[in-house]
Every structure is written in structure tokens, then in C-alpha cells.
Amino acid sequence: MRIRSRQGVSSLLATCLAVFLLTPAAARPNVVVSIHPLYDLVRQIAGDDADVVRLLAPGASPHTFDPTPRDVARIVAADLVVMNGGLDLWLRNLVEASGARAPVLELIGLEAVRGALRESFPDLVTADAGGASYGFNPHVWLDPLVMAAALPDLARALADVDAAAADRYLARAEALVADLEALHRELAAGLAPLAGVAFVPFHDAWPYFAARYGLDLVVEIEPFPGREPSPAYLRTALGLIRDSGARVIFGEAQLERRPAEVVAAEAGVALAILDPLGGVPERDGYQELLRWNAAVLLESLR
């Protein structure tokens, strides 16, 4: 057996170190997500194993989003695209138009989500009608139990593009399911004093949240996002508000405040602001966002 000289060993170590430093590390998968609540849940599952980027900036509405060339470049480079469906169909159009080959996970297309909605909200969900919305309101992320049902699919989608980290994705998703179930119990206990209280949101984002936590959703001022209600609809809505005894109308952080102010003044009630999307201080995380909205409701309605 030949024993290397100290100089030879040092030279070998230096060579190995150089090879190590020059060998590129395995690239982490790139995940592109449309809206902030989904982005936060995906990044909680991804941890340090994937790079997750969000397309819709905080404060913007998915109904009026105008993608940039940089957004298209991100989609082309993506290994996985995660979207809500229904209200962010622009993302699927971008994927198709850009020629991107990344798999697309559409939240409202998941059987786990549709099953959770049918089980919890049979009166709010029609038979699957196909098309963009699958026959139901797409704002499913505002119910933590529906989102808990979706997390295993999110983890498996990550595992499919990054098998080396599959066990870690699945473990984080399992822990997050337990956390969202605990969050639901916390919200249910905290919002219990509002059971049966009249609730008037400006936008149609809140039917699942209201049904889950016992609020009486009287009417939505703008049932079709971005489209002004007709005078006849508005008259009917104002009558329902007065008859219900509602004391507050809830606008949203991503919508123009002035229309909600006008309706509130006409109805003779106060105006408060909810936030279905978050992504800003105090409501950057998904769990923080739901707690923040619950606090606004309690302060405004109790």
C-alpha cells in the first residue's frame, strides 16, 4: 500500500474541495402561485426545499390583475404552478399562451376540495357544472377546513416535482393540517357570539366563512366582482339590509372604498373593511389573515 506524502494528501483535498465548489448544487424547484393565501400555505409546506413566488401583489385584486412580461418569464421557468381556479383563470391562460410545461394544480378542481364543500355546504354547492367554477363560489381558501382537505394534494404535487424532498413535504402538510384544524376550533369559539348576526359583505368572497361560523349572510352588494349592481338589485339589497337590522357593511381592502361608503350611507349603517387576500403586515400569514378578519368581525358586530 502506497502512503501519500503530506503534500500529496493536501493536494488531493484541495482538488476535492475545488470539485465540490465548482459542482452546482441541485436546483430547488420553482413554484409559481397566483394569490397570497395559497402562496403562504404552499411556502409553509415547501419550507427550504422549494422556491415559491407569488404573482398577485398585495393590495391587487385577482379580478383585475394585469400580468407583466416578468410574470410570464416566471411561469415559463416554473416546475409547478398553483392556482385557485375561477377567479384567476388568467394564470391558466398565461400557462397555455407561454408554452410553459409545468403541471398546474387548480385548487377548485381537486376532488378533496369539492368533496369538502359538498359535505359542509350542500346548500351553497350545485352539482358540478364543469367550466371555470365547477358550479360553486371559488373563494374556498377562506374556510380553513376546506384548505386543510386540500393540503395533502398540494404536498403530493410538490413531491411529484421534487421526489428527494417528498417525505418532508408530506410531513409539513400533515402538521399544517393539524394547525388549520386547531385554527378552525379557535375561530369557532371566538366567533360564537356572532351566531345569527346579520352580515353584509360588499363582495361575494365570504359565503363559506359565514356559513362555517354561523353569520347570517343577508345579501352581497356586488354579487358579480367588478360589475356594478343594477339599480333594481341595489334597491332590493338596501331593503334587505334595513329589514335584517344589519348595522355594518363590509368593504374589502382590495376594492375601491367609495362604492361601499355610498351604499353604507344610503343604508344608514357603518362601514368596516375585511381582507380576503392579505399579504401585508399583521396579516401576511394565512393563519394571521383569518384571525385578523375574525377580529374585525367581532369588533364591528358584537
C-alpha positions as CSV (number, residue, x, y, z in Angstrom):
1,M,0.0,0.0,0.0
2,R,1.4,3.3,-1.0
3,I,1.2,6.1,1.6
4,R,0.8,9.6,0.1
5,S,3.1,12.4,1.3
6,R,1.5,15.1,3.3
7,Q,1.9,17.4,0.3
8,G,0.1,14.8,-1.9
9,V,-2.8,14.5,0.6
10,S,-3.1,18.3,0.8
11,S,-3.2,18.4,-3.0
12,L,-5.9,15.7,-3.1
13,L,-8.0,17.6,-0.5
14,A,-7.6,20.8,-2.4
15,T,-8.7,19.1,-5.7
16,C,-11.8,17.6,-4.0
17,L,-12.7,20.9,-2.5
18,A,-12.4,22.6,-5.8
19,V,-14.6,20.0,-7.5
20,F,-17.2,20.4,-4.7
21,L,-17.2,24.1,-5.0
22,L,-17.5,24.1,-8.8
23,T,-20.2,21.4,-8.9
24,P,-23.6,23.2,-9.0
25,A,-25.9,22.3,-6.1
26,A,-29.1,20.6,-7.1
27,A,-31.6,23.3,-8.1
28,R,-34.6,23.7,-5.9
29,P,-37.9,23.5,-7.8
30,N,-39.6,26.8,-8.7
31,V,-43.2,27.0,-7.7
32,V,-45.4,29.9,-9.0
33,V,-48.7,30.7,-7.1
34,S,-51.4,33.1,-8.1
35,I,-52.8,34.6,-4.9
36,H,-51.3,35.3,-1.5
37,P,-53.2,32.9,0.8
38,L,-52.3,30.0,-1.4
39,Y,-48.7,31.2,-1.7
40,D,-48.4,31.3,2.1
41,L,-49.8,27.8,2.5
42,V,-47.5,26.4,-0.3
43,R,-44.5,28.1,1.2
44,Q,-45.3,26.6,4.6
45,I,-45.3,23.1,3.0
46,A,-42.3,23.8,0.9
47,G,-40.1,25.1,3.7
48,D,-36.5,25.5,2.4
49,D,-36.9,22.8,-0.2
50,A,-38.5,24.8,-3.0
51,D,-38.5,28.4,-4.2
52,V,-42.1,29.8,-4.1
53,V,-43.1,33.0,-5.8
54,R,-46.4,34.9,-5.8
55,L,-47.8,36.6,-8.9
56,L,-50.5,38.8,-7.5
57,A,-49.0,41.6,-5.4
58,P,-50.6,42.5,-2.1
59,G,-53.4,45.0,-2.5
60,A,-54.3,43.9,-6.0
61,S,-57.5,42.2,-6.9
62,P,-57.3,38.9,-8.9
63,H,-60.4,40.0,-10.8
64,T,-58.5,42.9,-12.4
65,F,-54.9,41.6,-12.4
66,D,-52.7,42.6,-15.4
67,P,-49.7,40.3,-15.7
68,T,-46.3,41.6,-16.8
69,P,-43.6,40.1,-19.0
70,R,-41.7,39.2,-15.8
71,D,-44.7,37.2,-14.7
72,V,-44.7,35.3,-18.0
73,A,-40.9,34.6,-17.5
74,R,-41.6,33.2,-14.1
75,I,-44.3,30.9,-15.4
76,V,-42.0,29.6,-18.2
77,A,-39.3,28.8,-15.6
78,A,-41.8,27.1,-13.2
79,D,-41.7,23.5,-12.2
80,L,-45.2,23.7,-10.7
81,V,-48.0,26.2,-11.0
82,V,-50.6,26.5,-8.2
83,M,-53.8,28.5,-8.8
84,N,-57.2,28.8,-7.2
85,G,-59.4,28.5,-10.3
86,G,-62.4,30.6,-11.3
87,L,-61.1,34.0,-10.2
88,D,-57.5,33.6,-11.5
89,L,-58.1,31.9,-14.9
90,W,-55.7,34.5,-16.3
91,L,-53.0,32.2,-14.9
92,R,-54.1,29.2,-16.8
93,N,-54.3,31.3,-19.9
94,L,-50.8,32.5,-19.3
95,V,-49.5,29.0,-18.9
96,E,-51.1,27.9,-22.2
97,A,-50.0,31.0,-24.1
98,S,-46.4,30.9,-22.9
99,G,-45.9,27.3,-23.8
100,A,-44.9,26.5,-20.2
101,R,-44.7,22.8,-19.4
102,A,-45.1,22.9,-15.7
103,P,-48.0,20.9,-14.2
104,V,-50.9,23.1,-13.0
105,L,-52.7,22.4,-9.7
106,E,-56.1,24.1,-9.7
107,L,-57.5,24.2,-6.2
108,I,-61.2,24.1,-7.0
109,G,-60.5,21.2,-9.4
110,L,-59.4,18.9,-6.6
111,E,-61.9,16.2,-5.6
112,A,-60.8,16.7,-2.0
113,V,-62.0,20.4,-2.1
114,R,-65.2,19.6,-4.0
115,G,-66.0,16.8,-1.5
116,A,-65.3,19.1,1.5
117,L,-67.6,21.7,0.1
118,R,-70.4,19.3,-0.7
119,E,-70.2,17.8,2.8
120,S,-70.0,21.1,4.7
121,F,-72.1,23.4,2.4
122,P,-74.7,21.4,0.5
123,D,-76.9,24.4,0.1
124,L,-74.1,26.5,-1.4
125,V,-72.8,24.0,-3.9
126,T,-74.6,23.0,-7.0
127,A,-73.9,19.8,-8.9
128,D,-70.5,20.0,-10.7
129,A,-71.4,22.0,-13.8
130,G,-68.0,21.9,-15.4
131,G,-66.4,25.1,-16.7
132,A,-64.4,27.6,-14.6
133,S,-66.1,27.4,-11.3
134,Y,-67.2,23.8,-11.1
135,G,-70.6,25.0,-10.0
136,F,-69.6,26.8,-6.8
137,N,-68.1,30.0,-5.4
138,P,-64.3,29.9,-5.9
139,H,-63.3,31.7,-2.6
140,V,-62.7,28.4,-0.9
141,W,-59.5,29.4,0.9
142,L,-61.5,31.5,3.4
143,D,-62.5,28.2,5.1
144,P,-59.6,26.6,7.0
145,L,-61.2,23.1,7.0
146,V,-61.6,23.2,3.2
147,M,-58.0,24.2,2.9
148,A,-56.9,21.5,5.3
149,A,-58.6,19.0,3.0
150,A,-56.5,20.4,0.0
151,L,-53.1,20.3,1.7
152,P,-52.2,16.6,1.0
153,D,-52.8,17.3,-2.7
154,L,-50.5,20.3,-2.5
155,A,-47.8,18.3,-0.8
156,R,-48.1,15.5,-3.4
157,A,-47.8,18.0,-6.2
158,L,-44.6,19.3,-4.7
159,A,-43.3,15.7,-4.2
160,D,-44.1,14.9,-7.8
161,V,-41.6,17.6,-9.0
162,D,-39.1,17.0,-6.2
163,A,-39.0,13.4,-5.1
164,A,-35.9,13.9,-3.0
165,A,-37.9,16.1,-0.6
166,A,-41.2,14.2,-0.8
167,D,-41.1,13.0,2.8
168,R,-40.5,16.5,4.1
169,Y,-43.3,18.0,2.1
170,L,-45.8,15.4,3.3
171,A,-44.7,15.8,6.9
172,R,-45.1,19.6,6.8
173,A,-48.5,19.2,5.2
174,E,-49.6,16.8,7.9
175,A,-48.5,19.2,10.6
176,L,-50.2,22.1,8.8
177,V,-53.5,20.2,8.5
178,A,-53.5,19.8,12.3
179,D,-52.7,23.5,12.7
180,L,-55.6,24.6,10.4
181,E,-58.0,22.3,12.3
182,A,-56.9,23.9,15.5
183,L,-57.3,27.3,13.9
184,H,-60.9,26.4,13.0
185,R,-61.7,25.4,16.6
186,E,-60.2,28.7,17.7
187,L,-62.3,30.8,15.2
188,A,-65.4,28.8,16.0
189,A,-65.1,29.5,19.7
190,G,-64.2,33.2,19.2
191,L,-67.0,33.9,16.7
192,A,-69.7,32.0,18.6
193,P,-71.1,35.3,20.0
194,L,-71.9,36.3,16.4
195,A,-74.1,33.3,15.6
196,G,-77.1,34.5,13.6
197,V,-75.9,38.1,13.4
198,A,-76.7,39.9,10.1
199,F,-73.6,40.1,7.9
200,V,-73.5,42.2,4.7
201,P,-70.3,41.9,2.6
202,F,-69.8,44.1,-0.4
203,H,-68.1,41.3,-2.4
204,D,-69.1,37.7,-2.8
205,A,-66.0,36.3,-1.1
206,W,-67.5,35.2,2.2
207,P,-70.3,32.6,1.8
208,Y,-68.2,29.7,3.2
209,F,-66.7,31.7,6.1
210,A,-70.2,33.0,7.0
211,A,-71.8,29.5,6.9
212,R,-68.9,27.9,8.8
213,Y,-69.1,30.3,11.7
214,G,-72.8,31.0,11.9
215,L,-73.1,34.5,10.4
216,D,-76.3,35.4,8.7
217,L,-75.2,36.5,5.2
218,V,-78.1,38.8,4.3
219,V,-77.0,40.0,0.8
220,E,-73.9,40.8,-1.2
221,I,-73.8,44.3,-2.6
222,E,-71.7,43.3,-5.6
223,P,-72.6,39.7,-6.5
224,F,-70.5,39.9,-9.7
225,P,-67.0,41.2,-9.0
226,G,-66.1,44.3,-10.9
227,R,-69.6,44.8,-12.2
228,E,-71.8,47.5,-10.6
229,P,-75.1,46.2,-9.3
230,S,-78.2,47.3,-11.2
231,P,-80.4,50.0,-9.6
232,A,-83.1,47.3,-9.1
233,Y,-80.7,44.9,-7.4
234,L,-79.4,47.7,-5.2
235,R,-82.9,48.7,-4.1
236,T,-83.6,45.1,-3.2
237,A,-80.3,44.9,-1.3
238,L,-81.0,48.1,0.6
239,G,-84.4,46.8,1.6
240,L,-82.9,43.5,2.9
241,I,-80.3,45.4,4.9
242,R,-82.9,47.5,6.6
243,D,-85.2,44.6,7.3
244,S,-82.3,42.5,8.7
245,G,-81.3,45.1,11.2
246,A,-77.7,44.9,9.9
247,R,-75.5,47.6,11.5
248,V,-72.4,47.3,9.2
249,I,-71.5,46.8,5.6
250,F,-68.1,45.3,5.0
251,G,-65.9,46.5,2.1
252,E,-62.6,44.9,1.2
253,A,-59.0,46.0,1.2
254,Q,-58.5,45.3,-2.5
255,L,-61.6,47.1,-3.7
256,E,-62.4,50.8,-4.1
257,R,-63.7,52.1,-0.8
258,R,-66.0,54.8,-2.2
259,P,-68.8,52.5,-3.6
260,A,-69.1,50.7,-0.2
261,E,-69.2,54.1,1.5
262,V,-72.0,55.3,-0.7
263,V,-74.1,52.1,0.0
264,A,-73.4,52.3,3.7
265,A,-74.5,55.9,3.8
266,E,-77.7,55.1,1.9
267,A,-78.5,52.2,4.2
268,G,-77.7,54.3,7.3
269,V,-75.1,51.8,8.6
270,A,-71.4,51.8,9.4
271,L,-68.6,50.7,7.1
272,A,-65.8,48.3,8.1
273,I,-63.1,46.6,6.0
274,L,-62.3,43.0,5.6
275,D,-59.4,41.4,3.8
276,P,-59.7,38.1,1.9
277,L,-56.2,38.1,0.5
278,G,-53.7,39.5,3.0
279,G,-50.0,39.7,2.2
280,V,-49.4,42.8,4.3
281,P,-48.2,43.4,7.9
282,E,-50.4,41.9,10.6
283,R,-52.0,39.5,8.0
284,D,-49.1,38.2,6.0
285,G,-49.6,34.5,7.0
286,Y,-52.7,32.5,6.2
287,Q,-53.5,31.9,9.8
288,E,-52.9,35.5,10.7
289,L,-55.2,36.6,7.9
290,L,-58.2,34.6,9.2
291,R,-57.6,35.7,12.7
292,W,-57.4,39.3,11.6
293,N,-60.7,39.1,9.8
294,A,-62.3,37.4,12.8
295,A,-61.2,40.2,15.0
296,V,-62.7,42.8,12.6
297,L,-66.0,41.0,12.6
298,L,-66.0,40.8,16.4
299,E,-65.2,44.4,16.9
300,S,-67.8,45.5,14.3
301,L,-70.7,43.2,15.1
302,R,-70.6,42.3,18.7
